[in-house]
């Protein structure tokens, strides 16, 4: 593992930096500090009944949370792009919410646009309680500064659609319209997503059915785009075990109509835990749990002074899936305060399609 503390949507620890905690201490408590004791925060337990729109909003009794969209896009000439919009929340301490600067919530945003030869990104930080960032459920609005994910009338709350999504950096921007025709999908076991065999878990659902129209700009080059998007919603108080060092996460749109969410959690002793869900075209989510499932690195790329596995072989025998993935841009490094790799991919083999890959801890 690189000496830098790494982070992404599933290991949001921006509060550690803002609170001035030492990196060594964070490493001692597991990946990005998320293996530390969560005493005083709410626990994730099986059997939760999800309710919308309430669960589209924040859960301040839990320590960490995120709203995360990735989009695979193409312009009229067939050129491929990726777009990312992320809002993270972390509570610095358990207990009652307070107003103004005493509010214990810290927010962080990440955004990016990727093409075959360019990857541009930006980040933003905010403190809760002062109106700079937050999430409202009705009407739905998630924001940090001028970056927004806004619900549109008539909002179909079970589908979390339609949405307007916008963000910008110094040399890029996008404005996208997202719509869906099916409800959100519960991941894991009815929304209870195990992260280890020792009790770590999160609440997790996705909207993998977004269709996208809109515009992106790289520098002074705007492009009208269409495509597919995937949104993840996840919250927890202690999602990782202390000996878990990072993960490799896939969200895949199969051309045959199925969707696949799959992630591997890596441990210090070299063992890997593999979790995921196979989602049928009608929206039925089936947890994947088999020793026959595997992901194996096929290509390693030098990225930002690290060796990063950017090509993968994925095998899910029970569903006849045997594919190899290829990144749109192998240099899709998020060189933010907490760096990680995140970018669009394609895949071929028994199935073909598009998706996104996220990798941390390298």
NORVENMO-V570353 format. One line per field, one symbol per residue. phi: phi as a letter, one per 20 degrees, with the letter a starting at -180 (. if undefined). burial: # if it has 16 or more other C-alpha atoms within 10 Angstrom, else .. Layout:
phi->???
burial->???
//
This chain:
phi->.ffffdbbgebfcgffffemffffffffdnglneeffdgnefeecfnfefccegffefcffefcabcbdccecbefenfebccccccdccefafoffcemfffeeddbccbbcccfcbccbbbbcbdfncnebrcdebffbdbblefccdfdfefeffdlbecdcbabcfcaabccddcbdcffdeemelnedfdaedofacebccdedfdccqcccdmddfbfccrcccddcbbacbfcefeedrbcccccdeffofccdbbdeedfenfcddcrcedfgenfddfebbfffbccfdcdcfclmcedfdccddccgfdmebccdcffbfefeeeegcfadbafccbbpfccrcacccccne
burial->....############.........##.########.#..####........#..####################....###############..#.....##############..###########...#####..#####..######..###.###########..#########.###############...###################....################################...##########....########...#.####....###.......#....#########.....#############...###########..############
//
